[in-house]
């Protein structure tokens, strides 16, 4: 029996794919708790710190559509191996970055490797698991790994920072990459390749320009000292890039993204569910880990363990949801999960900043989002033919990455804007404290009036935290209603 068709090899392949996925999702969130340390060690300003986080999901989201179709053309096994190699080398570059600019560039290269790997992970499962029940279970495990990686990034970061220098948060990737490369050579199926379809580099660049413009637009709009010129330039880049991409796809005989797939209600609901899941997870992890380190005086490890409550909640429901999805269908799990997560956000707002209530609310939110992730990925990839599995996987991954990217851009910028708008600085304190909470806490350590300044900073930041949480809760609730409507027809 072929190694790629035996029962054991299918599940071994799932483990290998999960290793690659874990690396990608860990690096998406691993800087949330490491960011204060990086800012201090590298002397990075607020803008540089946001780009340290955002360079990774931005480049990845911009490339994912292209790498998905490239995987259909060249083979997903080959692209997975290429992605792993780039990811491992870029991890070494990031670990020994001498300045913020070098780290931002290294994160962008990491994203190139991640963008090559991500569509291949789900496409390889689609090509390997043919039984619907096994496929649902495999994708549910895949989804739980994605949730765990996103949630455990801050924990891993905290553990490493407690014992090693900041570069260890990237260096840890290298041995995992080596193991995954060896396993992929042995167990991954070669799969079908579609050599007749040309790969469209221009479309990939158009999509990247559009996304970059969109992120710059969002960041600038939420600034208290926003530049009209930058806003206009970013808006033009976003509109021209995304419009030209869409136009090119409609005219192409071999589109990189066939927009007709979005007419499938199950796929559209899955895309929205995947996007909002990561929007909520990334947004809550970012603001919670930052708040309890900067204001609550937690260590990176303690803050990481707190936000890992999301992963604990998700673990309780993701695999269960995947195992029963073939009986219940997508609708009750997707819409119901969003409602559970909404309730969790309400508990968070009510109980904040009591640590025990915050942890309980994060577990509840994770349980709701775990149900969503159990079916969102299979709803997307399982609703299209095998020959476009790579494109569907890319759409799914773009949804997750866009959720993470826009959460950091929107929630991070919103927090800064509210903080700057409401803080009342005590007399004699430098206006530099108004630039951001990191700058303010640095001034607190050297201020004679430190108690009054700390109180002012804490009140302003906590006000921003509550507003940001309300925004996330509203997004979850609206998504529950929209997905319920999209899936109103009886699932076949």
One Martini backbone bead per residue (centre of mass of N, CA, C, O) as a GRO file, in nm:
protein
  492
    1UNK     BB    1   0.097   0.036   0.021
    2UNK     BB    2   0.078   0.355   0.001
    3UNK     BB    3   0.184   0.612   0.195
    4UNK     BB    4  -0.063   0.812   0.085
    5UNK     BB    5  -0.321   0.592   0.154
    6UNK     BB    6  -0.293   0.527   0.428
    7UNK     BB    7  -0.418   0.578   0.731
    8UNK     BB    8  -0.160   0.670   0.880
    9UNK     BB    9  -0.051   0.880   0.666
   10UNK     BB   10  -0.281   1.082   0.683
   11UNK     BB   11  -0.225   1.161   0.987
   12UNK     BB   12   0.069   1.237   0.951
   13UNK     BB   13   0.016   1.465   0.754
   14UNK     BB   14  -0.147   1.634   0.951
   15UNK     BB   15   0.091   1.687   1.140
   16UNK     BB   16   0.271   1.831   0.935
   17UNK     BB   17   0.073   2.053   0.859
   18UNK     BB   18   0.040   2.156   1.152
   19UNK     BB   19   0.327   2.257   1.184
   20UNK     BB   20   0.316   2.474   0.968
   21UNK     BB   21   0.066   2.622   1.079
   22UNK     BB   22   0.181   2.689   1.357
   23UNK     BB   23   0.403   2.874   1.264
   24UNK     BB   24   0.228   3.086   1.120
   25UNK     BB   25   0.036   3.158   1.367
   26UNK     BB   26   0.247   3.228   1.575
   27UNK     BB   27   0.376   3.471   1.407
   28UNK     BB   28   0.115   3.645   1.423
   29UNK     BB   29   0.123   3.656   1.773
   30UNK     BB   30   0.417   3.666   1.912
   31UNK     BB   31   0.435   3.998   1.938
   32UNK     BB   32   0.227   4.090   2.149
   33UNK     BB   33   0.426   4.036   2.405
   34UNK     BB   34   0.706   4.136   2.267
   35UNK     BB   35   0.675   4.439   2.197
   36UNK     BB   36   0.773   4.592   2.450
   37UNK     BB   37   1.061   4.472   2.431
   38UNK     BB   38   1.132   4.570   2.144
   39UNK     BB   39   1.094   4.870   2.193
   40UNK     BB   40   1.314   4.886   2.412
   41UNK     BB   41   1.561   4.746   2.264
   42UNK     BB   42   1.523   4.921   1.973
   43UNK     BB   43   1.371   5.201   1.983
   44UNK     BB   44   1.082   5.199   1.892
   45UNK     BB   45   0.816   5.326   1.754
   46UNK     BB   46   0.483   5.311   1.702
   47UNK     BB   47   0.496   5.260   1.396
   48UNK     BB   48   0.710   5.034   1.399
   49UNK     BB   49   0.552   4.840   1.583
   50UNK     BB   50   0.312   4.796   1.388
   51UNK     BB   51   0.492   4.689   1.147
   52UNK     BB   52   0.600   4.440   1.288
   53UNK     BB   53   0.316   4.311   1.281
   54UNK     BB   54   0.193   4.389   0.979
   55UNK     BB   55   0.393   4.279   0.764
   56UNK     BB   56   0.302   3.987   0.771
   57UNK     BB   57  -0.012   3.990   0.698
   58UNK     BB   58   0.010   4.172   0.450
   59UNK     BB   59   0.190   3.999   0.264
   60UNK     BB   60   0.030   3.741   0.286
   61UNK     BB   61  -0.246   3.842   0.179
   62UNK     BB   62  -0.127   3.947  -0.097
   63UNK     BB   63  -0.021   3.637  -0.185
   64UNK     BB   64  -0.236   3.406  -0.152
   65UNK     BB   65  -0.384   3.401  -0.421
   66UNK     BB   66  -0.128   3.337  -0.588
   67UNK     BB   67  -0.030   3.072  -0.435
   68UNK     BB   68  -0.279   2.902  -0.487
   69UNK     BB   69  -0.256   2.893  -0.800
   70UNK     BB   70   0.038   2.793  -0.800
   71UNK     BB   71  -0.027   2.519  -0.666
   72UNK     BB   72  -0.208   2.414  -0.900
   73UNK     BB   73   0.037   2.425  -1.105
   74UNK     BB   74   0.297   2.290  -0.933
   75UNK     BB   75   0.218   2.200  -0.650
   76UNK     BB   76   0.174   2.169  -0.307
   77UNK     BB   77   0.428   2.029  -0.213
   78UNK     BB   78   0.638   2.218  -0.340
   79UNK     BB   79   0.533   2.483  -0.205
   80UNK     BB   80   0.564   2.391   0.088
   81UNK     BB   81   0.876   2.355   0.076
   82UNK     BB   82   0.944   2.642  -0.004
   83UNK     BB   83   0.810   2.781   0.237
   84UNK     BB   84   0.976   2.647   0.461
   85UNK     BB   85   1.252   2.754   0.371
   86UNK     BB   86   1.195   3.056   0.385
   87UNK     BB   87   1.103   3.057   0.682
   88UNK     BB   88   1.369   2.961   0.808
   89UNK     BB   89   1.556   3.188   0.699
   90UNK     BB   90   1.388   3.432   0.808
   91UNK     BB   91   1.417   3.359   1.108
   92UNK     BB   92   1.719   3.420   1.122
   93UNK     BB   93   1.700   3.718   1.040
   94UNK     BB   94   1.510   3.808   1.273
   95UNK     BB   95   1.678   3.715   1.526
   96UNK     BB   96   1.934   3.922   1.409
   97UNK     BB   97   1.823   4.200   1.434
   98UNK     BB   98   1.955   4.540   1.460
   99UNK     BB   99   1.669   4.665   1.365
  100UNK     BB  100   1.353   4.755   1.278
  101UNK     BB  101   1.386   4.738   0.966
  102UNK     BB  102   1.495   4.450   0.956
  103UNK     BB  103   1.252   4.315   1.093
  104UNK     BB  104   1.036   4.401   0.892
  105UNK     BB  105   1.169   4.261   0.647
  106UNK     BB  106   1.173   3.974   0.771
  107UNK     BB  107   0.864   3.955   0.803
  108UNK     BB  108   0.809   3.969   0.500
  109UNK     BB  109   0.962   3.706   0.429
  110UNK     BB  110   0.803   3.522   0.609
  111UNK     BB  111   0.535   3.571   0.448
  112UNK     BB  112   0.621   3.428   0.190
  113UNK     BB  113   0.641   3.150   0.318
  114UNK     BB  114   0.353   3.142   0.438
  115UNK     BB  115   0.200   3.184   0.164
  116UNK     BB  116   0.302   2.910   0.048
  117UNK     BB  117   0.189   2.717   0.278
  118UNK     BB  118  -0.115   2.764   0.345
  119UNK     BB  119  -0.274   2.650   0.096
  120UNK     BB  120  -0.133   2.369   0.111
  121UNK     BB  121  -0.247   2.257   0.374
  122UNK     BB  122  -0.550   2.233   0.278
  123UNK     BB  123  -0.507   2.100   0.000
  124UNK     BB  124  -0.376   1.836   0.106
  125UNK     BB  125  -0.627   1.745   0.259
  126UNK     BB  126  -0.820   1.741   0.015
  127UNK     BB  127  -0.633   1.519  -0.138
  128UNK     BB  128  -0.644   1.293   0.108
  129UNK     BB  129  -0.943   1.340   0.215
  130UNK     BB  130  -1.245   1.167   0.104
  131UNK     BB  131  -1.395   1.144   0.353
  132UNK     BB  132  -1.618   1.354   0.494
  133UNK     BB  133  -1.569   1.295   0.794
  134UNK     BB  134  -1.258   1.305   0.790
  135UNK     BB  135  -1.236   1.587   0.672
  136UNK     BB  136  -1.380   1.737   0.901
  137UNK     BB  137  -1.184   1.648   1.123
  138UNK     BB  138  -0.923   1.755   0.993
  139UNK     BB  139  -1.021   2.054   0.974
  140UNK     BB  140  -1.077   2.088   1.274
  141UNK     BB  141  -0.787   2.044   1.359
  142UNK     BB  142  -0.673   2.263   1.184
  143UNK     BB  143  -0.841   2.491   1.320
  144UNK     BB  144  -0.727   2.446   1.608
  145UNK     BB  145  -0.436   2.512   1.535
  146UNK     BB  146  -0.492   2.799   1.450
  147UNK     BB  147  -0.601   2.890   1.724
  148UNK     BB  148  -0.364   2.801   1.900
  149UNK     BB  149  -0.146   2.966   1.761
  150UNK     BB  150  -0.277   3.245   1.809
  151UNK     BB  151  -0.294   3.200   2.132
  152UNK     BB  152   0.017   3.088   2.192
  153UNK     BB  153   0.211   3.306   2.107
  154UNK     BB  154   0.223   3.471   2.378
  155UNK     BB  155   0.327   3.231   2.549
  156UNK     BB  156   0.586   3.161   2.403
  157UNK     BB  157   0.703   3.440   2.427
  158UNK     BB  158   0.704   3.455   2.738
  159UNK     BB  159   0.885   3.210   2.791
  160UNK     BB  160   1.134   3.304   2.628
  161UNK     BB  161   1.171   3.589   2.769
  162UNK     BB  162   1.235   3.461   3.055
  163UNK     BB  163   1.523   3.313   2.927
  164UNK     BB  164   1.563   3.492   2.666
  165UNK     BB  165   1.607   3.648   2.394
  166UNK     BB  166   1.403   3.786   2.150
  167UNK     BB  167   1.511   3.599   1.906
  168UNK     BB  168   1.377   3.324   2.002
  169UNK     BB  169   1.090   3.367   1.864
  170UNK     BB  170   1.232   3.275   1.583
  171UNK     BB  171   1.439   3.036   1.628
  172UNK     BB  172   1.223   2.809   1.695
  173UNK     BB  173   1.146   2.743   1.391
  174UNK     BB  174   1.381   2.575   1.265
  175UNK     BB  175   1.340   2.277   1.371
  176UNK     BB  176   1.049   2.251   1.260
  177UNK     BB  177   1.117   2.286   0.963
  178UNK     BB  178   1.300   2.038   0.930
  179UNK     BB  179   1.088   1.823   1.005
  180UNK     BB  180   0.872   1.905   0.790
  181UNK     BB  181   1.042   1.852   0.539
  182UNK     BB  182   1.087   1.551   0.580
  183UNK     BB  183   0.784   1.469   0.601
  184UNK     BB  184   0.695   1.573   0.321
  185UNK     BB  185   0.870   1.391   0.142
  186UNK     BB  186   0.727   1.124   0.249
  187UNK     BB  187   0.384   1.198   0.275
  188UNK     BB  188   0.321   1.382   0.048
  189UNK     BB  189   0.128   1.444  -0.208
  190UNK     BB  190   0.157   1.551  -0.527
  191UNK     BB  191  -0.064   1.570  -0.723
  192UNK     BB  192  -0.232   1.784  -0.921
  193UNK     BB  193  -0.150   1.962  -1.219
  194UNK     BB  194  -0.199   2.300  -1.381
  195UNK     BB  195  -0.014   2.391  -1.660
  196UNK     BB  196  -0.221   2.562  -1.842
  197UNK     BB  197  -0.200   2.774  -1.619
  198UNK     BB  198  -0.119   3.083  -1.572
  199UNK     BB  199   0.080   3.300  -1.391
  200UNK     BB  200  -0.024   3.611  -1.218
  201UNK     BB  201   0.170   3.870  -1.119
  202UNK     BB  202   0.001   4.127  -1.158
  203UNK     BB  203  -0.233   4.049  -0.972
  204UNK     BB  204  -0.067   4.022  -0.714
  205UNK     BB  205   0.029   4.322  -0.713
  206UNK     BB  206  -0.249   4.455  -0.708
  207UNK     BB  207  -0.339   4.332  -0.439
  208UNK     BB  208  -0.106   4.445  -0.268
  209UNK     BB  209  -0.156   4.746  -0.320
  210UNK     BB  210  -0.445   4.753  -0.212
  211UNK     BB  211  -0.381   4.659   0.078
  212UNK     BB  212  -0.172   4.871   0.155
  213UNK     BB  213  -0.361   5.112   0.117
  214UNK     BB  214  -0.573   5.024   0.324
  215UNK     BB  215  -0.393   5.020   0.576
  216UNK     BB  216  -0.292   5.313   0.558
  217UNK     BB  217  -0.571   5.441   0.572
  218UNK     BB  218  -0.655   5.334   0.850
  219UNK     BB  219  -0.417   5.443   1.017
  220UNK     BB  220  -0.459   5.749   0.942
  221UNK     BB  221  -0.758   5.799   1.018
  222UNK     BB  222  -0.699   5.723   1.340
  223UNK     BB  223  -0.544   5.970   1.366
  224UNK     BB  224  -0.512   6.276   1.528
  225UNK     BB  225  -0.268   6.359   1.298
  226UNK     BB  226  -0.376   6.347   1.020
  227UNK     BB  227  -0.302   6.307   0.674
  228UNK     BB  228  -0.446   6.402   0.383
  229UNK     BB  229  -0.237   6.301   0.176
  230UNK     BB  230  -0.218   6.006   0.276
  231UNK     BB  231  -0.516   5.934   0.254
  232UNK     BB  232  -0.544   5.983  -0.051
  233UNK     BB  233  -0.314   5.797  -0.149
  234UNK     BB  234  -0.421   5.537  -0.015
  235UNK     BB  235  -0.699   5.533  -0.154
  236UNK     BB  236  -0.593   5.516  -0.442
  237UNK     BB  237  -0.434   5.253  -0.407
  238UNK     BB  238  -0.671   5.076  -0.316
  239UNK     BB  239  -0.870   5.122  -0.551
  240UNK     BB  240  -0.682   5.063  -0.792
  241UNK     BB  241  -0.582   4.784  -0.710
  242UNK     BB  242  -0.860   4.634  -0.663
  243UNK     BB  243  -0.998   4.712  -0.930
  244UNK     BB  244  -0.782   4.597  -1.126
  245UNK     BB  245  -0.800   4.312  -1.020
  246UNK     BB  246  -1.101   4.257  -1.079
  247UNK     BB  247  -1.089   4.323  -1.382
  248UNK     BB  248  -0.875   4.111  -1.461
  249UNK     BB  249  -1.037   3.859  -1.370
  250UNK     BB  250  -1.286   3.899  -1.565
  251UNK     BB  251  -1.096   3.889  -1.838
  252UNK     BB  252  -0.979   3.625  -1.771
  253UNK     BB  253  -0.936   3.290  -1.859
  254UNK     BB  254  -0.733   3.263  -1.587
  255UNK     BB  255  -0.821   3.326  -1.295
  256UNK     BB  256  -0.707   3.370  -0.976
  257UNK     BB  257  -1.010   3.481  -0.916
  258UNK     BB  258  -1.330   3.345  -0.890
  259UNK     BB  259  -1.615   3.523  -0.814
  260UNK     BB  260  -1.838   3.294  -0.845
  261UNK     BB  261  -1.788   3.142  -0.568
  262UNK     BB  262  -1.958   3.361  -0.395
  263UNK     BB  263  -2.244   3.229  -0.470
  264UNK     BB  264  -2.180   3.041  -0.245
  265UNK     BB  265  -2.313   3.049   0.060
  266UNK     BB  266  -2.116   2.869   0.223
  267UNK     BB  267  -1.859   3.017   0.143
  268UNK     BB  268  -1.934   3.304   0.234
  269UNK     BB  269  -1.982   3.230   0.530
  270UNK     BB  270  -1.695   3.120   0.578
  271UNK     BB  271  -1.540   3.380   0.517
  272UNK     BB  272  -1.671   3.557   0.733
  273UNK     BB  273  -1.605   3.374   0.974
  274UNK     BB  274  -1.294   3.376   0.945
  275UNK     BB  275  -1.251   3.679   0.964
  276UNK     BB  276  -1.391   3.733   1.245
  277UNK     BB  277  -1.229   3.545   1.417
  278UNK     BB  278  -0.952   3.695   1.377
  279UNK     BB  279  -1.044   3.972   1.461
  280UNK     BB  280  -1.110   3.892   1.753
  281UNK     BB  281  -0.850   3.751   1.841
  282UNK     BB  282  -0.639   3.969   1.766
  283UNK     BB  283  -0.769   4.207   1.913
  284UNK     BB  284  -0.777   4.082   2.204
  285UNK     BB  285  -0.481   4.003   2.231
  286UNK     BB  286  -0.353   4.278   2.194
  287UNK     BB  287  -0.506   4.451   2.418
  288UNK     BB  288  -0.467   4.254   2.660
  289UNK     BB  289  -0.158   4.214   2.670
  290UNK     BB  290  -0.093   4.516   2.684
  291UNK     BB  291  -0.259   4.606   2.931
  292UNK     BB  292  -0.138   4.391   3.150
  293UNK     BB  293   0.153   4.500   3.117
  294UNK     BB  294   0.134   4.821   3.131
  295UNK     BB  295  -0.096   4.835   3.372
  296UNK     BB  296  -0.083   4.538   3.536
  297UNK     BB  297   0.221   4.425   3.563
  298UNK     BB  298   0.280   4.204   3.372
  299UNK     BB  299   0.420   3.956   3.232
  300UNK     BB  300   0.450   3.808   2.935
  301UNK     BB  301   0.357   3.531   3.044
  302UNK     BB  302   0.100   3.616   3.193
  303UNK     BB  303  -0.037   3.746   2.947
  304UNK     BB  304  -0.026   3.493   2.768
  305UNK     BB  305  -0.198   3.309   2.954
  306UNK     BB  306  -0.451   3.476   2.942
  307UNK     BB  307  -0.500   3.464   2.621
  308UNK     BB  308  -0.506   3.141   2.619
  309UNK     BB  309  -0.808   3.110   2.689
  310UNK     BB  310  -0.902   3.095   2.399
  311UNK     BB  311  -0.781   2.813   2.337
  312UNK     BB  312  -0.931   2.653   2.550
  313UNK     BB  313  -1.213   2.708   2.439
  314UNK     BB  314  -1.161   2.599   2.148
  315UNK     BB  315  -1.084   2.304   2.223
  316UNK     BB  316  -1.375   2.228   2.333
  317UNK     BB  317  -1.520   2.279   2.021
  318UNK     BB  318  -1.381   2.213   1.748
  319UNK     BB  319  -1.383   1.900   1.728
  320UNK     BB  320  -1.679   1.864   1.790
  321UNK     BB  321  -1.786   2.029   1.553
  322UNK     BB  322  -1.651   1.855   1.327
  323UNK     BB  323  -1.794   1.574   1.412
  324UNK     BB  324  -2.108   1.717   1.369
  325UNK     BB  325  -2.141   1.870   1.093
  326UNK     BB  326  -2.276   1.639   0.915
  327UNK     BB  327  -2.547   1.676   1.091
  328UNK     BB  328  -2.599   1.997   1.137
  329UNK     BB  329  -2.427   2.178   0.987
  330UNK     BB  330  -2.329   2.510   0.955
  331UNK     BB  331  -2.533   2.715   1.080
  332UNK     BB  332  -2.542   2.655   1.395
  333UNK     BB  333  -2.229   2.684   1.439
  334UNK     BB  334  -2.175   2.965   1.322
  335UNK     BB  335  -2.399   3.141   1.451
  336UNK     BB  336  -2.379   3.028   1.741
  337UNK     BB  337  -2.080   3.098   1.790
  338UNK     BB  338  -2.113   3.406   1.761
  339UNK     BB  339  -2.308   3.436   2.003
  340UNK     BB  340  -2.123   3.329   2.222
  341UNK     BB  341  -1.899   3.541   2.175
  342UNK     BB  342  -2.077   3.786   2.238
  343UNK     BB  343  -2.129   3.713   2.531
  344UNK     BB  344  -1.830   3.717   2.611
  345UNK     BB  345  -1.791   4.023   2.560
  346UNK     BB  346  -1.998   4.117   2.767
  347UNK     BB  347  -1.843   3.999   3.008
  348UNK     BB  348  -1.586   4.161   2.967
  349UNK     BB  349  -1.708   4.444   3.002
  350UNK     BB  350  -1.829   4.390   3.288
  351UNK     BB  351  -1.547   4.263   3.432
  352UNK     BB  352  -1.369   4.484   3.378
  353UNK     BB  353  -1.037   4.415   3.518
  354UNK     BB  354  -1.099   4.140   3.620
  355UNK     BB  355  -0.917   3.865   3.579
  356UNK     BB  356  -1.119   3.626   3.613
  357UNK     BB  357  -1.333   3.747   3.412
  358UNK     BB  358  -1.154   3.769   3.168
  359UNK     BB  359  -1.086   3.470   3.143
  360UNK     BB  360  -1.376   3.365   3.121
  361UNK     BB  361  -1.451   3.528   2.865
  362UNK     BB  362  -1.229   3.406   2.680
  363UNK     BB  363  -1.333   3.119   2.691
  364UNK     BB  364  -1.612   3.181   2.572
  365UNK     BB  365  -1.513   3.297   2.308
  366UNK     BB  366  -1.352   3.046   2.220
  367UNK     BB  367  -1.594   2.855   2.202
  368UNK     BB  368  -1.741   3.004   1.978
  369UNK     BB  369  -1.500   3.015   1.767
  370UNK     BB  370  -1.459   2.709   1.751
  371UNK     BB  371  -1.723   2.648   1.604
  372UNK     BB  372  -1.660   2.815   1.355
  373UNK     BB  373  -1.379   2.681   1.276
  374UNK     BB  374  -1.499   2.392   1.232
  375UNK     BB  375  -1.663   2.507   0.949
  376UNK     BB  376  -1.537   2.730   0.771
  377UNK     BB  377  -1.322   2.572   0.606
  378UNK     BB  378  -1.507   2.343   0.494
  379UNK     BB  379  -1.708   2.539   0.356
  380UNK     BB  380  -1.503   2.639   0.148
  381UNK     BB  381  -1.348   2.378   0.036
  382UNK     BB  382  -1.609   2.175   0.021
  383UNK     BB  383  -1.763   2.368  -0.221
  384UNK     BB  384  -1.536   2.271  -0.422
  385UNK     BB  385  -1.345   2.161  -0.649
  386UNK     BB  386  -1.036   2.009  -0.671
  387UNK     BB  387  -0.905   2.207  -0.901
  388UNK     BB  388  -0.966   2.461  -0.671
  389UNK     BB  389  -0.834   2.418  -0.386
  390UNK     BB  390  -0.617   2.643  -0.377
  391UNK     BB  391  -0.801   2.888  -0.409
  392UNK     BB  392  -0.985   2.827  -0.169
  393UNK     BB  393  -0.757   2.829   0.039
  394UNK     BB  394  -0.680   3.123  -0.011
  395UNK     BB  395  -0.947   3.249   0.067
  396UNK     BB  396  -0.938   3.144   0.354
  397UNK     BB  397  -0.662   3.277   0.434
  398UNK     BB  398  -0.736   3.567   0.370
  399UNK     BB  399  -0.955   3.587   0.579
  400UNK     BB  400  -0.773   3.547   0.826
  401UNK     BB  401  -0.555   3.767   0.760
  402UNK     BB  402  -0.751   4.007   0.737
  403UNK     BB  403  -0.850   3.989   1.023
  404UNK     BB  404  -0.575   4.039   1.157
  405UNK     BB  405  -0.488   4.296   1.009
  406UNK     BB  406  -0.746   4.475   1.077
  407UNK     BB  407  -0.727   4.454   1.379
  408UNK     BB  408  -0.457   4.598   1.415
  409UNK     BB  409  -0.535   4.853   1.258
  410UNK     BB  410  -0.809   4.930   1.392
  411UNK     BB  411  -0.774   4.869   1.697
  412UNK     BB  412  -0.498   5.002   1.737
  413UNK     BB  413  -0.582   5.286   1.629
  414UNK     BB  414  -0.829   5.330   1.812
  415UNK     BB  415  -0.684   5.321   2.081
  416UNK     BB  416  -0.496   5.563   2.027
  417UNK     BB  417  -0.713   5.776   1.968
  418UNK     BB  418  -0.865   5.760   2.239
  419UNK     BB  419  -0.630   5.811   2.424
  420UNK     BB  420  -0.556   6.095   2.305
  421UNK     BB  421  -0.850   6.222   2.358
  422UNK     BB  422  -0.884   6.156   2.695
  423UNK     BB  423  -0.631   6.244   2.811
  424UNK     BB  424  -0.516   6.388   3.130
  425UNK     BB  425  -0.258   6.576   3.199
  426UNK     BB  426  -0.059   6.661   3.420
  427UNK     BB  427   0.109   6.900   3.546
  428UNK     BB  428   0.433   6.904   3.382
  429UNK     BB  429   0.381   6.706   3.153
  430UNK     BB  430   0.475   6.568   2.882
  431UNK     BB  431   0.330   6.539   2.562
  432UNK     BB  432   0.456   6.258   2.496
  433UNK     BB  433   0.241   6.092   2.667
  434UNK     BB  434   0.023   6.118   2.421
  435UNK     BB  435   0.137   5.921   2.195
  436UNK     BB  436   0.147   5.678   2.415
  437UNK     BB  437   0.161   5.431   2.652
  438UNK     BB  438   0.462   5.367   2.631
  439UNK     BB  439   0.564   5.657   2.671
  440UNK     BB  440   0.416   5.711   2.940
  441UNK     BB  441   0.551   5.478   3.110
  442UNK     BB  442   0.836   5.592   3.082
  443UNK     BB  443   0.771   5.861   3.233
  444UNK     BB  444   0.673   5.746   3.502
  445UNK     BB  445   0.964   5.639   3.595
  446UNK     BB  446   1.068   5.977   3.580
  447UNK     BB  447   0.840   6.088   3.772
  448UNK     BB  448   0.725   6.275   4.041
  449UNK     BB  449   0.413   6.241   3.917
  450UNK     BB  450   0.344   5.926   3.874
  451UNK     BB  451   0.063   5.863   3.996
  452UNK     BB  452  -0.111   6.060   3.827
  453UNK     BB  453  -0.020   5.959   3.550
  454UNK     BB  454  -0.103   5.664   3.578
  455UNK     BB  455  -0.405   5.718   3.620
  456UNK     BB  456  -0.452   5.861   3.349
  457UNK     BB  457  -0.356   5.631   3.165
  458UNK     BB  458  -0.543   5.405   3.265
  459UNK     BB  459  -0.814   5.543   3.206
  460UNK     BB  460  -0.772   5.584   2.901
  461UNK     BB  461  -0.706   5.288   2.821
  462UNK     BB  462  -0.965   5.157   2.937
  463UNK     BB  463  -1.159   5.311   2.761
  464UNK     BB  464  -1.048   5.200   2.495
  465UNK     BB  465  -1.096   4.901   2.556
  466UNK     BB  466  -1.405   4.910   2.571
  467UNK     BB  467  -1.461   5.019   2.288
  468UNK     BB  468  -1.315   4.790   2.133
  469UNK     BB  469  -1.496   4.561   2.247
  470UNK     BB  470  -1.760   4.664   2.129
  471UNK     BB  471  -1.681   4.642   1.835
  472UNK     BB  472  -1.636   4.335   1.840
  473UNK     BB  473  -1.924   4.257   1.935
  474UNK     BB  474  -2.076   4.376   1.692
  475UNK     BB  475  -1.941   4.207   1.473
  476UNK     BB  476  -2.037   3.933   1.580
  477UNK     BB  477  -2.342   3.984   1.569
  478UNK     BB  478  -2.368   4.052   1.269
  479UNK     BB  479  -2.251   3.779   1.170
  480UNK     BB  480  -2.470   3.597   1.283
  481UNK     BB  481  -2.696   3.716   1.104
  482UNK     BB  482  -2.569   3.689   0.820
  483UNK     BB  483  -2.517   3.378   0.826
  484UNK     BB  484  -2.809   3.297   0.875
  485UNK     BB  485  -2.909   3.416   0.606
  486UNK     BB  486  -2.721   3.271   0.398
  487UNK     BB  487  -2.823   2.975   0.540
  488UNK     BB  488  -3.145   2.948   0.500
  489UNK     BB  489  -3.105   2.731   0.320
  490UNK     BB  490  -3.107   2.415   0.265
  491UNK     BB  491  -2.880   2.185   0.322
  492UNK     BB  492  -2.717   1.937   0.108
   0.00000   0.00000   0.00000
